[in-house]
Amino acid sequence: MATSERPVVVRLLSVASNRGYPTGHADRGSEVLRPLVAAWLHQCGVVVDGDLPVPVEADEGMAAMLSSLSATVAEAITRGRQAWVVGGDHVIAAGTWRGVSRALATRVGLLWIDAHLDAHTPWTSPSGNAHGMPLAALLGRGDPAWSGPCLDPTRVVVFGARSHEPAEQALLRDQGVRVIEMSEIRRRGLSTCWREAVAIVADDSLAFGLTIDLDAFDPDEIPGVATPVPGGLAVGELAPLLFDLVRSSHCVAVEITEFDPELDASGRSIDAVRRLVLAMASPTPHSIRSDI
């Protein structure tokens, strides 16, 4: 995987969406994280060309919101920026990665770090919550108003999953998506599983991205999520592995979702996100060691 010698220039976007989980407050999380992520990127010497929220209108439907996000992301990618999108609930992925695919006129690879598979459709979801559907939508399955094939399923990996239903497993299996669950990570080792995941998504000649649902991490470290699942990834173990991935010349976008500040009065979640962002944005691996 080749790293870029040119400075990374980021277009930072935030999306105050709780459309995918209407009883949560991830919309407020995006407002909290956006200025902090901007400051952490500046701290690492990353040029932030634009630091702005994508408008979410109160009466706007899901499809319209995702279309607006898609257009904004596509514009950033077309201008040669690495798009960083801060949510909001994970339904925004159905707009972020549509925008990436639209700008590049191709289906892209994606490393999906999440406790869940997010591969339900409106007809299989027990809860009906749309934040459990974006990956299916990006593979062309689901509500036609906001679904369409934007990803290359052979270059998609779900990493860290440990809570899902059979219908999701069947959809991803049929599509050829690789799922690396926490049970496999514990059995084979984090580094071994990570190398396999990166080899699948990050071909040197093809564009790829990274989306992080913060519930992928253990709730002891990141309690500020609406759907916590015990036994997750450790921030201090995964953070150093993110460096080369994001600095790759073919990494076109990064997405961070599902932070709900009302569920974390202690501030542990924000500190964990800080460690992840510094790990992704630091100019050298050595410079992140004291922060993780």
N, C-alpha and C positions, 0 to 999 in steps of 0.2 A: 504494500500500500504506500503510495507516494505521498509525502508531505509537501506542502506548498512553501516556497521561499518568499513569496510576496506577502505583505501584511494582510491579515484577515480584516475585511471591512464588513461590518454587520449592519443590517437593517433590523432594528428591534421593534417588535410589534406586540401588543397585548390585546386579548379578546376577553371582555368581561361577560362570559357566557356561563349561565347555569341552565341552559335549555336542555342539556342532556341529563341533568339530575335536578329537577325543579325544586326539591326540598333542601338542597345544599346551598353553600355560599362560596363556591369556587369563583364566582364572578368577582367577589371582593378580593380573593387571593391574587388575581391578576393585577389589580390596582396596587396591592401591596408590593408585589414582586417586581413590577416593571422598573421603577426607579432604582431598586436595589440591584437588579441584574445589570442595568446600565452602569452603575457605579463599579460593580465588580469587573465588568468588561474593561472599563477605563483603567482600573487598577492593574489589569494585565497588559495594558498597552494596545488593546483592540480599539480600532477606530469604529465608533458608532455613528453611522450616517442615518440619522433619523431615529427617534425614540418616541413612538406615538401609539395611542390606542386605536384599534379598528372599531369604528362606531357600531354599537349594538342598540338598535332602537327597541323601545318597550313593546311596540306592536308588530315588530318584525318577525316573520316566520323563520323556521329553521333553515329552509332552503335559501332564503334571501340572505340571511346572516352568513351562511357558509359560502355563498357566491361572492359576497363582498370581501370576505377574507381571502378567498381563492384569487380574486383579481389583485388584491394588494400584495400578496405573496408573489404572484407571477411577475408583477412589476419590479419587485425587489430583485428577484432572480435574474430577470432580463437585464437589469442594470449592473449585473455582476456582483451583487451583494450576497453574503451568506445570511439567509433569513433566520432570525431567532424569534420564535413565537411563544409567548407566555400566556397560558390560560388561567382561568376558565376550565371548564370540564373537558374531558377528552373527546367529546363529540367534535370539537374544533378541528381535530385531525382530518376529518372528512373535507374540510376546506383547505387546510394548510397544504396537504399533499396533492390535492387536485390542482392547486396553484403551481406547485413545483412541476408537476407533470405537464401542465399547460405551457409553462414557460420553456421547458426543454423539449416539448413535442415528443415525449417518449414516456414509457412506463419506467418508474424508478425503483431502486432497492430501498428497503427500510428496515432498520433495527428498532423493534417495538418492545420497549422495556416496560413490563406491566405485570401486576399480580393476576390480571384477568386476560381473557383472549379477545374481548371486545368484538366478537364475531357473530353476535346474534343479529337477526333480522326482526322487523316488527311482528313477524308471525311465529317466531320461536322464543322471544324474550319473556321470561317469567314476570319481570318487573315492568316491562314496557319503557324503561329508561334508555334514552337514545345514547347515553355515554357508554353503553355496552354494545354499540352497533357500528362504530366508525370503521373498523378494519374490514368488516364485511362489506360496508358501503364502498370502500376504496378498491375492493376486489370485484365490484360490479353487482353485489347482491344486496337487496334491501329496497327501501323506499325509492322509487325511480326519481322522485323530486330532488334527491340529494345523493344519489349513488351513481357510480360509474367506474369502470376499470381504469385505475390510475397507477397501479403498482404492478411490478413484475413479480408474480407470486413465488417464482423460483428463487427470488432474491429478497424475500421477506423472512425475517426471523422474529418470533415472539420469545422474549427472554425473561425468565423469572416467574413464569405463570404458576399459580397454585390454587386457583379457584375458577371453575368453569363448568359448563353443562355439555352433555353429549352432542347436542345439535351444533355447538360451536366447534367442537373437535372434529366433527364430520365435515363441516364446511371447509375448514382449513386443510384437513387431510385431502379432500377432493381437489382443492386448489393447488396443492403441492407446497404449502407453507410449512417451514420447519418450526416446530415448537420445542423450546428447551425449557423444561419445567424445573422448579427448584429442587425436586427430588433427583433429577439427573445432574444438576449442578453440584449437589452434595455428594453424589456418588462418583462423578468423574472429576470433580474439581472445577473451581471457578475459571481459572486461567485456561484450562483445556477447552471448556465449553465456550468461553469468550472468543478464543482464536477461531473456533469453528464458525461461530456466528458472524464474525467479521469477514472471514473468507467467503461466506455466502453473499453478504450484502455489499461488500466494498471492493468489487473488482476495480483494478487500476484504471480501466478505460470507461467506466460507467458511473453515472451519478447515483448518489445514495443520500439518505438522511437518517436522523435519529429522533425518535419521539420517546419521551419519558413521562410515564404516569407515576407520580410520586408514591402511589400505594404499592409499587414494586418493592419498595424498601421496607424493612421491618418497622412496624408501628412504634416500637420502643425508640427508634431514631426519628421517624417522621410520623408523629401522631395526627398531624393536621390534614387528614384525608377523610372523605365521606365513607369509603368502603375499605377499611383496613383489613388486612389478612395477616395473621401471625406467620412467622417463619420466613421473612423476606430477605432480600439482599442487604448486605452491610455497606453503608456509604463509604467507609474507609477502605474497603477491599475493592469496590468497583471503581471509585473515583480515579485512581491512577491509570486504569485501563482505558479511560475515556480520552486521554490526551492525544494520542496519535490518530484516533478515529476522527475527531473533530478538526484537527489540523490537516487532515488529508485534503489534497487539492480537489478532490471530487465530492467532498461533503458539502452539500448545497443548503442544508437547513437543519435546524435543531428546534425541538419543541419540548416545553415543560408544562405539565398540566396537573390539575386536580388539587391544588393547595387550597384548603379552607381555613382561613385564619381564626375563625370562631372555635375551631376544634383544637387549637394549640396555644393556650395562654402562656406556656412556658417558653416559647420561642425556639424550641428545638428544631422544628421543621425548617424555619428560615435559616438557621445555622447550617443545617444539613444541605440545603439548596446552595448556600454560599460555597460550601466545600466542593460541591459538584461543579458549579460554574467556574470556580477558580481552577479546578482540575482540567476542565475542558478548554479554558481560554489562556492558561499560562503559557509563556513562550518556550519554556523548557520543563521537562519532567522534574528536574531538581528543584525548581522554584515552587512546586506545589507541595513538597513534602511536609513543610511545617504547618500547612493549612488543612491537612486531612488526617 
